[in-house]
Amino acid sequence: MKMLEIKGGNPLTGTIRISGAKNSVVALIPAAILSSEEVTICNVPDITDTTALCEILEFLNVDVKRATESLVINPSNMENKEIPSMYTKKLRASYYFMGAMLGKYKKVTMALPGGCSIGARPINLHLKGFEALGATVTNKENIYTVEAKELKGANIYLDFASVGATINIMLASVLAKGTTIIDNAAKEPEIVNVATLLNNMGAKIRGAGTSSIEITGVEKLGKCFHEVIPDRIEAGTYVILGAAIGNNLKISNIIPEHIEALTSKLEEMGVFLDIGTDYIIVSSGKDYKPVNVKTQTYPGFATDLQQPLTPLLTMCNGRSKIEETIYENRFMHIPYLNQMGADIRVKNQTSTIIGPTKLTGTDVVATDLRAGASLVIAGLMAKGTTKITNVEHILRGYENIVEKLLGVGANLELKDI
């Protein structure tokens, strides 16, 4: 196990370069097995989620070569084997192998995926989509088998605009016969990135990034070269940090349009942002105004950024509110922030942050990935020393977070315990 020790109060200055998107690459890696030839993916973040997916590829006898910031995946000798829980429990996104292997082999067997405990994240929408394509689903002791004699295009309406279900249905349908239409599809940039990879491999997908996606099945997919988009959640996390303790902190290699819901809220607070074509420069200010935030599917305010935003709101003069509409367990960081000196109350999926309050370092626990990011920000803001355990959650989603923060003046150390 590892622990992150942070000595807070240092202003941060310099440049942080944003890595490839975690939520994109975790779908791109399983998508690559749909090819019959070599697929190269570049701008791949070096995070534990990437490593866990590559372990699944190797278990399936897929040839994987890792170079600097790139993966070369060759599935020509791949075997369709049951994927056990020792692999799937490591991350939620292991479920993308369901859609990819169903699409390629018309059968997949794998254990229920794991991931952060941020609330109910059922895969029923994924399974309903597979069934609409002609598959049957059986579940025996959390081992799922999804199989079909033939997959045929269908009109599929998602009850909720789920990113995972949208991508998984795309993966299952690119090699199906006929045309599949996904209505009420999620619009996240990561979906566009996955659709672009598939199209580069020879798929026929239109409408990715809109609420209606059309997939015309093809007979086979081939080799391609593809780039992962910058991580908008990592970018947003560091922009928030800059608003808290930055001194001309530059966040580079980003797509500012992807975090407009965040930057508009920061500007409403009174944060001055210098927004360029692929960067944002931000400094800490005074007399921040309180704001109200409601998490929504893209292009609304990302649920993954409400936890990192919370410590910044302790600097505001008055009551800020965050209403969480996506996941019910996304407030597990609040007791630890209160332990550090925040004044936050939670009721009916809404947190009320009363400020301004000063934060003081103490011992805290990262209960999930974005809760961990929230505590890192709080620790860097706080007076004294903060010790974060369960830091493995943070390392799942933020590439070289310690090195990046050390590079801009933070005082922190990752220790074995």
Secondary structure, DSSP 8 states (H G I E B T S, - for coil): -EEEEEE----EEEEEE--B-HHHHHHHHHHGGG-SS-EEEES----HHHHHHHHHHHHTT-EEEEETTEEEEE-TT-----B-HHHHTT-GGGGHHHHHHHHHHSEEEEE------SS----HHHHHHHHHTT-EEEEETTEEEEE-S--B--EEE-SS--HHHHHHHHHHHTTSBSEEEEES----HHHHHHHHHHHHTT-EEE-TTSSEEEEE--S----EEEE--B-HHHHHHHHHHHHHHEEEEEEES--GGGGHHHHHHHHHHT--EEE-SSEEEE---SS----EEEB-STTSB-HHHHHHHHHHHTTSSEEEEEE--S-TTTTTTHHHHHHTT--EEEETTEEEEEE----B--EEE--SHHHHHHHHHHHHHSBSEEEEE-THHHHTTSTTHHHHHHTTT-EEEEEE-
